[in-house]
Amino acid sequence: MSVLELKVEEKVAYLTIKSPPANALSSKLIAKLDELLTQIEQEGEAKVVVLQGEGKFFSAGADIKEFTALQEASEYETLAKNGQNIFNRIEHFPLPVIASMHGAALGGGLELAMACHIRYATADARIGLPEMNLGIIPGFAGTQRLPRYIGNARAYEMILTGEPISGRQAEEWGLVNRIVEEDELENEVRQLAGKIAAKSKPGINRIMQLIPYANTSQFADGADREASLFGEIFGSYDAKEGVSAFKEKRAANFQDK
């Protein structure tokens, strides 16, 4: 069973994450995403991409169990950079990518959604970067993309507390374009995708090239530094304690070391 399914309908490519129960972002899933993006480009049929999650969640985060199998800081840094590279590919994809967010978009799930160009969410979706609760930090450029959308002060608050916000709050802060009721999300996203797909593809491609010029040139440097520190922090006592506590469903006892 594939962890990611591609279906193209009426010039819209639907990418559905199918990794129950939490749609966790494993290395396998991220690699499959890269593969299917290549397929979409090569086939040339689609004009817009919709990224969605099957089941209860969009994606509740990265695969923590997979992370714990790694040993060296360099392995964690490589993991972070690989995810960053594929998310960067989404951000610079020649077609618009719409994130359809329901249930939860947490950690790597939110980092994936932030790499997309447009985000629709349900009003009660849980959205956040909870990595600090595990004694670690975001690794897929979350520290760089989140301030773009909500400003530095709110980004500090969200990341340092590790507390999620609702879809409604995310809309107020500019993190998502629009909130809708859960039973209306699929239809609203389809309507949006259809409006875009009705436009000229050469025009779409050129808009996708132009808007990224508005972004700061410091992003790449910040993302590189994030990957380096992501690898560094995973070697700490508190990271081991935080991840163990998460797996054991108990409160972490951080020792600040």
TABEL-V983961 format. One record per run of one state. SS is the DSSP state (helix for helix, strand for strand, loop for the rest). FROM is the first residue (numbers start at 0). LEN is the number of residues. If there is no record, write none. Layout:
# TABEL-V983961
ss=SS from=FROM len=LEN
ss=SS from=FROM len=LEN
This chain:
# TABEL-V983961
ss=loop from=0 len=3
ss=strand from=3 len=6
ss=loop from=9 len=2
ss=strand from=11 len=6
ss=loop from=17 len=7
ss=strand from=24 len=1
ss=loop from=25 len=1
ss=helix from=26 len=17
ss=loop from=43 len=4
ss=strand from=47 len=6
ss=loop from=53 len=5
ss=strand from=58 len=1
ss=loop from=59 len=2
ss=strand from=61 len=1
ss=loop from=62 len=1
ss=helix from=63 len=4
ss=loop from=67 len=5
ss=helix from=72 len=19
ss=loop from=91 len=4
ss=strand from=95 len=6
ss=loop from=101 len=2
ss=strand from=103 len=3
ss=loop from=106 len=1
ss=helix from=107 len=8
ss=loop from=115 len=2
ss=strand from=117 len=5
ss=loop from=122 len=3
ss=strand from=125 len=3
ss=loop from=128 len=2
ss=helix from=130 len=4
ss=loop from=134 len=7
ss=helix from=141 len=9
ss=loop from=150 len=1
ss=helix from=151 len=10
ss=loop from=161 len=3
ss=strand from=164 len=2
ss=helix from=166 len=7
ss=loop from=173 len=4
ss=strand from=177 len=3
ss=loop from=180 len=1
ss=helix from=181 len=16
ss=loop from=197 len=3
ss=helix from=200 len=14
ss=loop from=214 len=4
ss=helix from=218 len=15
ss=loop from=233 len=3
ss=helix from=236 len=12
ss=loop from=248 len=9
